[in-house]
């Protein structure tokens, strides 16, 4: 029994050390996207104001981010086609937002293609995260 407990302890420690078990924060994503954006624009700083405009504008298409997520990122949204409920985008209202890279990149990838017809730039992502981070509960 003791040997099994030690194996579990070492396994858990290995997961934590690998970063697999650690949660990420919205600030982690903001810093990452700002760093990526600065590779092509060294003076880039994320802007919550630009993030809000990006989120609510249609960018020449029919949809904006707010079409499904609402203009209030602390409110529940609803997918425009399926009617599926969408939990709030603001991490202050939904702590599960911006908790892991896989999920964040999946949703930025899918939603940017739906709204823009292309992948979002790191700067656009940074701006949106900056805006969502300051949205009240």
ZADO-1210 file (C-alpha; in nm, 4 decimals, padded with zeros to 6 digits):
<atoms>
<atom x="00.0000" y="00.0000" z="00.0000" code="UNK" pos="1"/>
<atom x="00.2792" y="00.2418" z="00.0875" code="UNK" pos="2"/>
<atom x="00.4505" y="00.1802" z="-00.2467" code="UNK" pos="3"/>
<atom x="00.1246" y="00.2550" z="-00.4328" code="UNK" pos="4"/>
<atom x="00.0800" y="00.5812" z="-00.2387" code="UNK" pos="5"/>
<atom x="00.4327" y="00.6887" z="-00.3249" code="UNK" pos="6"/>
<atom x="00.3718" y="00.6117" z="-00.6913" code="UNK" pos="7"/>
<atom x="00.0579" y="00.8255" z="-00.6881" code="UNK" pos="8"/>
<atom x="00.2401" y="01.1078" z="-00.5125" code="UNK" pos="9"/>
<atom x="00.5254" y="01.1019" z="-00.7642" code="UNK" pos="10"/>
<atom x="00.2765" y="01.0857" z="-01.0516" code="UNK" pos="11"/>
<atom x="00.0891" y="01.3892" z="-00.9222" code="UNK" pos="12"/>
<atom x="00.4157" y="01.5771" z="-00.8719" code="UNK" pos="13"/>
<atom x="00.5182" y="01.4968" z="-01.2299" code="UNK" pos="14"/>
<atom x="00.1872" y="01.6301" z="-01.3637" code="UNK" pos="15"/>
<atom x="00.2211" y="01.9515" z="-01.1674" code="UNK" pos="16"/>
<atom x="00.5829" y="01.9953" z="-01.2742" code="UNK" pos="17"/>
<atom x="00.4864" y="01.9432" z="-01.6384" code="UNK" pos="18"/>
<atom x="00.2303" y="02.2227" z="-01.6169" code="UNK" pos="19"/>
<atom x="-00.0491" y="01.9838" z="-01.7139" code="UNK" pos="20"/>
<atom x="-00.2281" y="02.0136" z="-01.3835" code="UNK" pos="21"/>
<atom x="-00.1767" y="02.3855" z="-01.3339" code="UNK" pos="22"/>
<atom x="-00.4538" y="02.6274" z="-01.4195" code="UNK" pos="23"/>
<atom x="-00.3833" y="02.9368" z="-01.6237" code="UNK" pos="24"/>
<atom x="-00.5267" y="03.2797" z="-01.5544" code="UNK" pos="25"/>
<atom x="-00.6621" y="03.5543" z="-01.7793" code="UNK" pos="26"/>
<atom x="-00.3497" y="03.7568" z="-01.6922" code="UNK" pos="27"/>
<atom x="-00.1340" y="03.4713" z="-01.8258" code="UNK" pos="28"/>
<atom x="-00.3155" y="03.4854" z="-02.1597" code="UNK" pos="29"/>
<atom x="-00.2976" y="03.8641" z="-02.1726" code="UNK" pos="30"/>
<atom x="00.0786" y="03.8572" z="-02.1132" code="UNK" pos="31"/>
<atom x="00.1283" y="03.5819" z="-02.3720" code="UNK" pos="32"/>
<atom x="-00.0724" y="03.7594" z="-02.6421" code="UNK" pos="33"/>
<atom x="00.0952" y="04.0944" z="-02.5710" code="UNK" pos="34"/>
<atom x="00.4368" y="03.9287" z="-02.6020" code="UNK" pos="35"/>
<atom x="00.3360" y="03.7668" z="-02.9311" code="UNK" pos="36"/>
<atom x="00.1941" y="04.0957" z="-03.0645" code="UNK" pos="37"/>
<atom x="00.5159" y="04.2786" z="-02.9749" code="UNK" pos="38"/>
<atom x="00.7111" y="04.0494" z="-03.2059" code="UNK" pos="39"/>
<atom x="00.5644" y="04.2378" z="-03.5015" code="UNK" pos="40"/>
<atom x="00.4809" y="04.5659" z="-03.3249" code="UNK" pos="41"/>
<atom x="00.7296" y="04.6355" z="-03.0415" code="UNK" pos="42"/>
<atom x="00.5276" y="04.9194" z="-02.8884" code="UNK" pos="43"/>
<atom x="00.2031" y="04.7181" z="-02.8659" code="UNK" pos="44"/>
<atom x="00.0051" y="04.7445" z="-02.5430" code="UNK" pos="45"/>
<atom x="-00.3330" y="04.5778" z="-02.5039" code="UNK" pos="46"/>
<atom x="-00.6290" y="04.8124" z="-02.4949" code="UNK" pos="47"/>
<atom x="-00.9588" y="04.7315" z="-02.3268" code="UNK" pos="48"/>
<atom x="-01.1207" y="05.0049" z="-02.5371" code="UNK" pos="49"/>
<atom x="-01.0032" y="04.8408" z="-02.8614" code="UNK" pos="50"/>
<atom x="-01.1104" y="04.5046" z="-02.7200" code="UNK" pos="51"/>
<atom x="-01.4653" y="04.6247" z="-02.6598" code="UNK" pos="52"/>
<atom x="-01.4867" y="04.7733" z="-03.0115" code="UNK" pos="53"/>
<atom x="-01.3479" y="04.4538" z="-03.1616" code="UNK" pos="54"/>
<atom x="-01.5972" y="04.2424" z="-02.9651" code="UNK" pos="55"/>
<atom x="-01.9029" y="04.4471" z="-03.0674" code="UNK" pos="56"/>
<atom x="-01.8182" y="04.5287" z="-03.4335" code="UNK" pos="57"/>
<atom x="-01.9168" y="04.3052" z="-03.7242" code="UNK" pos="58"/>
<atom x="-01.5934" y="04.3530" z="-03.9232" code="UNK" pos="59"/>
<atom x="-01.7824" y="04.3610" z="-04.2510" code="UNK" pos="60"/>
<atom x="-01.9769" y="04.0401" z="-04.1921" code="UNK" pos="61"/>
<atom x="-02.3119" y="03.9594" z="-04.0371" code="UNK" pos="62"/>
<atom x="-02.1856" y="03.8559" z="-03.6948" code="UNK" pos="63"/>
<atom x="-01.9833" y="04.0135" z="-03.4202" code="UNK" pos="64"/>
<atom x="-01.8598" y="03.8361" z="-03.1077" code="UNK" pos="65"/>
<atom x="-02.1496" y="04.0018" z="-02.9261" code="UNK" pos="66"/>
<atom x="-02.4033" y="03.8456" z="-03.1644" code="UNK" pos="67"/>
<atom x="-02.3821" y="03.5293" z="-02.9559" code="UNK" pos="68"/>
<atom x="-02.2029" y="03.6462" z="-02.6419" code="UNK" pos="69"/>
<atom x="-02.4083" y="03.9686" z="-02.5941" code="UNK" pos="70"/>
<atom x="-02.2617" y="04.3169" z="-02.5513" code="UNK" pos="71"/>
<atom x="-02.2517" y="04.2533" z="-02.1770" code="UNK" pos="72"/>
<atom x="-01.9731" y="03.9986" z="-02.1193" code="UNK" pos="73"/>
<atom x="-02.1047" y="03.9240" z="-01.7702" code="UNK" pos="74"/>
<atom x="-02.4338" y="03.7944" z="-01.9128" code="UNK" pos="75"/>
<atom x="-02.5137" y="03.4534" z="-02.0571" code="UNK" pos="76"/>
<atom x="-02.5323" y="03.4455" z="-02.4332" code="UNK" pos="77"/>
<atom x="-02.6980" y="03.2213" z="-02.6876" code="UNK" pos="78"/>
<atom x="-02.5554" y="03.0846" z="-03.0116" code="UNK" pos="79"/>
<atom x="-02.7254" y="03.2606" z="-03.3036" code="UNK" pos="80"/>
<atom x="-02.7794" y="02.9407" z="-03.5056" code="UNK" pos="81"/>
<atom x="-02.8179" y="02.6629" z="-03.2514" code="UNK" pos="82"/>
<atom x="-02.9696" y="02.8530" z="-02.9599" code="UNK" pos="83"/>
<atom x="-02.7226" y="02.6784" z="-02.7273" code="UNK" pos="84"/>
<atom x="-02.6619" y="02.8720" z="-02.4045" code="UNK" pos="85"/>
<atom x="-02.3168" y="03.0284" z="-02.3676" code="UNK" pos="86"/>
<atom x="-02.1774" y="03.1068" z="-02.0252" code="UNK" pos="87"/>
<atom x="-02.0519" y="03.4631" z="-01.9619" code="UNK" pos="88"/>
<atom x="-01.7233" y="03.5615" z="-02.1249" code="UNK" pos="89"/>
<atom x="-01.5924" y="03.7838" z="-01.8461" code="UNK" pos="90"/>
<atom x="-01.3705" y="03.5851" z="-01.6111" code="UNK" pos="91"/>
<atom x="-01.5127" y="03.7842" z="-01.3183" code="UNK" pos="92"/>
<atom x="-01.8541" y="03.6335" z="-01.3927" code="UNK" pos="93"/>
<atom x="-01.7275" y="03.2958" z="-01.5128" code="UNK" pos="94"/>
<atom x="-01.4006" y="03.1828" z="-01.3499" code="UNK" pos="95"/>
<atom x="-01.3698" y="02.8951" z="-01.5979" code="UNK" pos="96"/>
<atom x="-01.2961" y="03.1388" z="-01.8817" code="UNK" pos="97"/>
<atom x="-00.9300" y="03.1599" z="-01.9734" code="UNK" pos="98"/>
<atom x="-00.8344" y="02.8642" z="-01.7545" code="UNK" pos="99"/>
<atom x="-00.6436" y="02.6512" z="-02.0073" code="UNK" pos="100"/>
<atom x="-00.4681" y="02.7034" z="-02.3384" code="UNK" pos="101"/>
<atom x="-00.6406" y="02.4236" z="-02.5250" code="UNK" pos="102"/>
<atom x="-00.9878" y="02.5616" z="-02.4608" code="UNK" pos="103"/>
<atom x="-00.8948" y="02.9268" z="-02.5166" code="UNK" pos="104"/>
<atom x="-00.7199" y="02.8585" z="-02.8460" code="UNK" pos="105"/>
<atom x="-01.0017" y="02.6317" z="-02.9633" code="UNK" pos="106"/>
<atom x="-01.2631" y="02.8995" z="-02.9048" code="UNK" pos="107"/>
<atom x="-01.0582" y="03.1916" z="-03.0360" code="UNK" pos="108"/>
<atom x="-00.9859" y="02.9838" z="-03.3460" code="UNK" pos="109"/>
<atom x="-01.3455" y="02.8850" z="-03.4095" code="UNK" pos="110"/>
<atom x="-01.5045" y="03.2198" z="-03.3231" code="UNK" pos="111"/>
<atom x="-01.2528" y="03.4354" z="-03.5085" code="UNK" pos="112"/>
<atom x="-01.3113" y="03.2331" z="-03.8232" code="UNK" pos="113"/>
<atom x="-01.6884" y="03.2720" z="-03.7810" code="UNK" pos="114"/>
<atom x="-01.6719" y="03.6487" z="-03.7211" code="UNK" pos="115"/>
<atom x="-01.3675" y="03.7537" z="-03.9249" code="UNK" pos="116"/>
<atom x="-01.3240" y="03.4721" z="-04.1744" code="UNK" pos="117"/>
<atom x="-00.9656" y="03.4379" z="-04.0461" code="UNK" pos="118"/>
<atom x="-00.7585" y="03.3737" z="-03.7372" code="UNK" pos="119"/>
<atom x="-00.7396" y="03.6544" z="-03.4819" code="UNK" pos="120"/>
<atom x="-00.4040" y="03.8225" z="-03.4406" code="UNK" pos="121"/>
<atom x="-00.2276" y="03.8087" z="-03.1042" code="UNK" pos="122"/>
<atom x="-00.3002" y="04.1815" z="-03.0662" code="UNK" pos="123"/>
<atom x="-00.6726" y="04.1305" z="-03.1218" code="UNK" pos="124"/>
<atom x="-00.6733" y="03.8488" z="-02.8671" code="UNK" pos="125"/>
<atom x="-00.4832" y="04.0630" z="-02.6151" code="UNK" pos="126"/>
<atom x="-00.7289" y="04.3506" z="-02.6589" code="UNK" pos="127"/>
<atom x="-01.0328" y="04.1251" z="-02.6093" code="UNK" pos="128"/>
<atom x="-00.8816" y="03.9606" z="-02.3010" code="UNK" pos="129"/>
<atom x="-00.7937" y="04.3035" z="-02.1584" code="UNK" pos="130"/>
<atom x="-01.1539" y="04.4184" z="-02.2017" code="UNK" pos="131"/>
<atom x="-01.3036" y="04.0994" z="-02.0589" code="UNK" pos="132"/>
<atom x="-01.0734" y="04.1177" z="-01.7559" code="UNK" pos="133"/>
<atom x="-01.2037" y="04.4612" z="-01.6543" code="UNK" pos="134"/>
<atom x="-01.5698" y="04.3771" z="-01.7110" code="UNK" pos="135"/>
<atom x="-01.7536" y="04.3906" z="-01.3777" code="UNK" pos="136"/>
<atom x="-01.9300" y="04.0942" z="-01.2257" code="UNK" pos="137"/>
</atoms>
